Amino acid sequence: MQHGQPHWVGLLVGAAIAAVVLAIRLRRAHCETRLRLERMWVIPLVYTLLVALIFLTHPPQGLVWLYVCLGLLIGGAGGWYRGKLMHIRVDPETHELSQRASPAAMFFILALVALRFVTRGLMNSADMQGPAMVLAATDILLAFTLGFLV
């Protein structure tokens, strides 16, 4: 960020982008999409391999491992809750599965985005901009996302 640029401009841009994405997702929330069980493992596997590669090449140090594990657990709980909010239907004739996103699930994701902004603001205000803190925050968020997806 440039020296003279106000901090709130970035917040407004982020909020505007989040609002547009949420509006698009809410519009699509009422549409059912086919749920393909044979493909559900692909994204979690790819992301798990990516996180494992990152942690093997640059492992978290010391107490950061505890926070990474907590991030994984909290992400898993959040992913379970989001999955619980999804509506899954089985067609009685074809036995195909379809899913419809819940508006509550969309607001849950919005709450996570808001939490990220708050966390980022706290990190900026606490003057925790050193490389070690940035790497620790990245590791924790990687673990959280892994738990959320898997």
Buried (B, 14 or more C-beta within 10 A) or exposed (E): EEEEEEEEEEEEEBBEEBEEBBEEBBEEBEEBEEBEEEEEEEEBEEBBEEBEEBBEEEEBEEEBBEBBBBBBEBBBEBBEEBEEBEEEEEEEEEEEBBBBBBEEBBEBBBEBBEEBBEEBEEBEEEEEEEEEBEBBBEBBBBBBBBBBBB
